[in-house]
Amino acid sequence: MCDWAKKEGASFHLSGKKAPGLLLFKQKIGSEYTKTPENVDQLKLCDTVIELTKRQKILGMVISTCPKIDKKSFYKSELKQKAFAKQSESIIDKFGYFAEPDLNYLVHSGYRFQQLRGEIDPKRLWKAIMSYFVGKLRFAVAFHWLRCTKTQLNTMRFYYCMALSALVDKNAYETMGAASCASLSVSEENKSYLRLCTICKMPTLQQLAVMNAKSVTKQIYLIDQEWFSCPNGRAWVKEKLRISDLCKQDKDFYPSFVRENLRGTIIEDYWKLGKIDITDQDCDQT
């Protein structure tokens, strides 16, 4: 690879924030974890040893193989840290990693929109929340829904509610109550949260995740249609061409099958999430 880089006049980031990092995904199978490959700590890129890391930002998404529990962690209370650690370790045991959304951005945005309530036109504020808060929330939301902890998702909902509360000229205490404000947490079934989304004509976190999963699944389908197909032989060739055209023409088209060799993978999880029916919910999904 280094010879190719020299030939093409390219160079790699070998130091600083963009330096290469190596994540080790260890899954728990039965009572034992998968074994670590030998000499994995000696892998190099252009004579530079690739550093082993527990957290890496990949295409804007933060992947972690170990929960961050210390004085600098997002959750300060011991109770929250224990819940977060237990949930993240459970996800790591199953998949080898878990996702970390940018909670700090959501916190700052939630407080900022609270400062703006009553100061600007509600329609303009609605557009701003949709662009800056929901836009950030929407990024990789299906991945976060599938690979984040319940604690992280509840935190995301709380600051989402804080931003939405500004639309009705209220604070989070007035719309969500003392319990949610004390825990900085809102559950998926919280009636005040669902009502607030309906009143503000905003999508719920689940709706965003389902819409994102549908989009990702359709994109994957166009890359490799055989992953989502069961027919064999000549019948499958004709079916593939027919469904390919249908997928391009019909925005509501969605694959109805996932190959057995993809069962238990992130692709099947995306596909299952995208199948959830959200058409009967009142929130505006545009």
C-alpha positions as CSV (number, residue, x, y, z in Angstrom):
1,M,0.0,0.0,0.0
2,C,2.9,2.3,0.7
3,D,4.4,1.6,-2.7
4,W,1.1,2.5,-4.2
5,A,0.9,5.7,-2.3
6,K,4.4,6.7,-3.4
7,K,3.6,5.8,-7.0
8,E,0.3,7.8,-7.0
9,G,1.8,10.7,-5.0
10,A,-0.6,10.1,-2.1
11,S,0.2,10.2,1.6
12,F,-1.6,8.8,4.7
13,H,-2.3,10.6,7.9
14,L,0.1,8.7,10.3
15,S,-0.1,11.0,13.3
16,G,-2.6,13.3,15.0
17,K,-6.4,12.9,15.2
18,K,-6.5,11.2,11.7
19,A,-3.9,8.6,12.5
20,P,-4.9,5.0,11.7
21,G,-6.5,3.1,14.6
22,L,-7.3,-0.6,15.1
23,L,-10.5,-1.7,16.8
24,L,-10.7,-5.3,18.2
25,F,-14.2,-6.7,18.1
26,K,-14.7,-9.4,20.7
27,Q,-18.0,-11.3,20.8
28,K,-19.1,-13.5,23.7
29,I,-20.0,-17.0,22.4
30,G,-21.3,-19.1,25.2
31,S,-19.1,-18.3,28.2
32,E,-16.0,-17.4,26.2
33,Y,-14.9,-14.4,24.1
34,T,-13.5,-14.7,20.5
35,K,-9.7,-15.0,20.5
36,T,-7.5,-12.1,19.6
37,P,-5.4,-12.7,16.5
38,E,-1.6,-13.1,17.0
39,N,0.7,-10.1,16.5
40,V,-2.2,-7.8,16.1
41,D,-0.4,-5.1,18.0
42,Q,2.4,-5.2,15.4
43,L,0.4,-4.2,12.3
44,K,2.0,-1.3,10.4
45,L,1.1,1.2,7.8
46,C,4.1,2.7,6.0
47,D,6.4,1.6,8.9
48,T,4.1,3.2,11.4
49,V,2.6,0.8,14.0
50,I,-1.2,1.0,13.9
51,E,-2.3,1.9,17.5
52,L,-4.9,-0.3,19.2
53,T,-7.9,1.8,20.2
54,K,-11.2,1.3,22.0
55,R,-13.0,4.2,20.3
56,Q,-12.8,5.3,16.7
57,K,-14.7,7.8,14.5
58,I,-15.6,6.2,11.2
59,L,-17.5,8.2,8.5
60,G,-18.8,10.5,11.2
61,M,-20.0,7.6,13.5
62,V,-18.2,6.8,16.7
63,I,-17.7,3.1,17.3
64,S,-16.6,1.9,20.7
65,T,-15.5,-1.5,22.2
66,C,-15.4,-0.3,25.8
67,P,-17.8,2.1,27.7
68,K,-16.2,5.3,28.8
69,I,-16.7,5.4,32.6
70,D,-14.6,8.1,34.2
71,K,-14.7,11.7,35.4
72,K,-14.9,12.9,31.8
73,S,-17.7,10.5,30.7
74,F,-21.1,12.0,29.7
75,Y,-22.9,10.4,32.6
76,K,-21.8,11.8,35.9
77,S,-24.0,10.1,38.5
78,E,-22.9,6.7,39.7
79,L,-26.3,5.2,39.1
80,K,-26.4,6.3,35.4
81,Q,-22.8,5.1,34.9
82,K,-23.7,1.6,36.2
83,A,-26.8,1.4,33.9
84,F,-24.8,2.7,30.9
85,A,-21.9,0.3,31.6
86,K,-24.2,-2.7,32.0
87,Q,-26.2,-2.0,28.8
88,S,-23.2,-1.2,26.7
89,E,-21.3,-4.3,27.8
90,S,-24.4,-6.4,26.9
91,I,-24.3,-4.9,23.4
92,I,-20.6,-5.5,23.1
93,D,-20.9,-9.1,24.2
94,K,-23.5,-9.6,21.4
95,F,-22.0,-7.6,18.5
96,G,-18.4,-6.8,19.6
97,Y,-19.0,-3.0,19.7
98,F,-21.6,-0.3,20.4
99,A,-22.3,3.1,18.9
100,E,-21.8,6.5,20.6
101,P,-24.0,9.3,19.3
102,D,-22.9,13.0,19.7
103,L,-24.8,13.7,22.9
104,N,-22.9,16.9,23.6
105,Y,-24.2,18.5,20.4
106,L,-27.8,17.6,21.3
107,V,-27.3,19.1,24.8
108,H,-26.0,22.4,23.6
109,S,-28.6,22.6,20.9
110,G,-31.4,21.9,23.3
111,Y,-30.3,24.7,25.6
112,R,-29.8,27.0,22.7
113,F,-33.3,26.6,21.4
114,Q,-34.6,27.2,24.9
115,Q,-32.8,30.5,24.9
116,L,-34.5,31.4,21.6
117,R,-38.1,30.6,22.7
118,G,-40.3,33.6,22.5
119,E,-37.7,35.6,20.7
120,I,-38.2,34.5,17.1
121,D,-41.2,33.5,15.1
122,P,-42.5,29.9,15.8
123,K,-42.4,29.0,12.2
124,R,-38.8,30.1,11.8
125,L,-38.0,28.3,15.1
126,W,-39.7,25.1,13.8
127,K,-37.5,25.2,10.6
128,A,-34.4,25.8,12.7
129,I,-35.1,22.8,15.0
130,M,-35.9,20.6,12.0
131,S,-32.6,21.7,10.3
132,Y,-30.1,21.8,13.2
133,F,-31.5,19.4,15.8
134,V,-33.6,16.9,13.8
135,G,-31.0,17.0,11.0
136,K,-28.3,16.0,13.5
137,L,-30.5,13.5,15.1
138,R,-31.4,12.0,11.7
139,F,-27.7,11.2,10.9
140,A,-27.1,7.5,11.3
141,V,-30.2,7.3,13.6
142,A,-31.1,3.8,12.5
143,F,-27.5,2.6,13.4
144,H,-27.8,4.4,16.8
145,W,-31.2,2.9,17.4
146,L,-29.8,-0.6,16.8
147,R,-26.5,-0.3,18.5
148,C,-26.9,2.3,21.2
149,T,-27.8,1.7,24.8
150,K,-31.3,2.4,26.2
151,T,-29.7,5.1,28.4
152,Q,-28.2,6.9,25.4
153,L,-31.5,6.8,23.5
154,N,-33.5,8.1,26.5
155,T,-31.0,11.0,26.8
156,M,-31.4,11.8,23.2
157,R,-35.2,12.0,23.6
158,F,-34.9,14.3,26.6
159,Y,-32.9,17.0,24.8
160,Y,-35.1,16.5,21.8
161,C,-38.1,17.3,24.1
162,M,-36.2,20.3,25.4
163,A,-35.9,21.7,21.9
164,L,-39.5,20.9,21.0
165,S,-40.7,22.6,24.2
166,A,-39.3,25.9,22.9
167,L,-41.8,25.7,20.1
168,V,-44.7,25.9,22.5
169,D,-42.9,28.5,24.6
170,K,-42.4,26.2,27.5
171,N,-39.4,24.6,29.3
172,A,-38.7,20.9,29.7
173,Y,-40.0,21.0,33.3
174,E,-43.4,22.3,32.1
175,T,-43.8,19.8,29.3
176,M,-42.1,16.7,30.6
177,G,-42.4,17.0,34.4
178,A,-40.0,16.8,37.3
179,A,-39.1,13.1,37.0
180,S,-37.8,13.4,33.4
181,C,-35.8,16.5,34.3
182,A,-34.3,14.9,37.3
183,S,-33.1,11.9,35.3
184,L,-32.5,13.8,32.0
185,S,-34.2,10.8,30.4
186,V,-37.4,10.2,28.4
187,S,-38.6,6.7,27.5
188,E,-40.0,5.6,24.2
189,E,-43.5,5.2,25.7
190,N,-43.6,8.5,27.5
191,K,-47.0,10.0,26.7
192,S,-45.9,13.6,27.2
193,Y,-43.1,13.0,24.7
194,L,-45.5,11.5,22.1
195,R,-48.0,14.3,22.6
196,L,-45.3,17.0,22.3
197,C,-44.2,15.4,18.9
198,T,-47.7,15.4,17.7
199,I,-48.4,19.0,18.7
200,C,-45.2,20.2,17.1
201,K,-45.7,18.1,14.0
202,M,-42.3,16.5,14.5
203,P,-41.2,12.9,14.0
204,T,-40.4,10.7,17.0
205,L,-37.0,9.1,17.4
206,Q,-38.4,5.8,16.3
207,Q,-40.0,7.3,13.2
208,L,-36.7,8.8,12.2
209,A,-34.9,5.5,12.8
210,V,-37.5,3.5,10.7
211,M,-37.3,6.0,7.8
212,N,-33.5,5.9,7.9
213,A,-33.5,2.1,8.0
214,K,-35.8,2.0,5.0
215,S,-33.5,4.3,3.0
216,V,-30.3,2.4,4.0
217,T,-31.9,-1.0,3.1
218,K,-33.0,0.3,-0.3
219,Q,-29.5,1.6,-1.0
220,I,-27.9,-1.8,0.0
221,Y,-30.5,-3.6,-2.1
222,L,-29.4,-1.7,-5.2
223,I,-25.8,-2.7,-4.5
224,D,-26.5,-6.4,-4.1
225,Q,-30.0,-7.5,-4.8
226,E,-29.2,-11.2,-4.1
227,W,-29.0,-10.5,-0.4
228,F,-32.7,-9.8,-0.3
229,S,-33.9,-12.6,-2.6
230,C,-35.0,-16.2,-2.3
231,P,-35.7,-17.5,-5.9
232,N,-33.1,-19.5,-7.7
233,G,-32.1,-20.2,-11.4
234,R,-33.6,-18.4,-14.4
235,A,-36.6,-17.3,-12.4
236,W,-34.4,-15.3,-10.2
237,V,-32.7,-13.5,-13.1
238,K,-36.0,-12.3,-14.4
239,E,-37.2,-11.4,-10.9
240,K,-34.0,-9.5,-10.2
241,L,-34.5,-7.3,-13.3
242,R,-38.2,-6.7,-12.5
243,I,-37.6,-5.8,-8.9
244,S,-34.7,-3.6,-9.8
245,D,-36.9,-1.5,-12.0
246,L,-39.7,-1.5,-9.4
247,C,-37.3,-0.3,-6.7
248,K,-36.2,2.7,-8.9
249,Q,-39.8,3.6,-9.9
250,D,-41.8,3.0,-6.7
251,K,-40.6,4.9,-3.7
252,D,-42.7,2.6,-1.4
253,F,-41.0,-0.6,-2.6
254,Y,-39.3,-2.5,0.1
255,P,-37.5,-5.9,0.0
256,S,-39.6,-8.7,1.6
257,F,-36.8,-11.3,2.3
258,V,-33.2,-11.5,3.6
259,R,-30.9,-14.4,2.8
260,E,-30.2,-16.8,5.6
261,N,-26.4,-16.1,5.6
262,L,-27.2,-12.5,6.6
263,R,-29.4,-13.5,9.6
264,G,-28.1,-11.9,12.8
265,T,-26.1,-9.2,10.9
266,I,-26.6,-5.4,10.9
267,I,-28.1,-5.7,7.4
268,E,-31.0,-7.9,8.7
269,D,-31.4,-5.5,11.7
270,Y,-31.8,-2.6,9.3
271,W,-34.2,-4.6,7.2
272,K,-36.4,-5.5,10.2
273,L,-36.4,-2.0,11.5
274,G,-37.5,-0.6,8.1
275,K,-40.4,-3.0,8.1
276,I,-42.1,-1.3,11.1
277,D,-45.3,0.4,10.1
278,I,-45.3,4.1,11.2
279,T,-48.1,5.3,8.8
280,D,-50.7,5.3,11.5
281,Q,-48.8,7.8,13.7
282,D,-49.8,11.4,13.7
283,C,-46.4,13.1,13.6
284,D,-45.4,14.9,10.4
285,Q,-42.6,12.8,8.8
286,T,-41.6,15.3,6.1
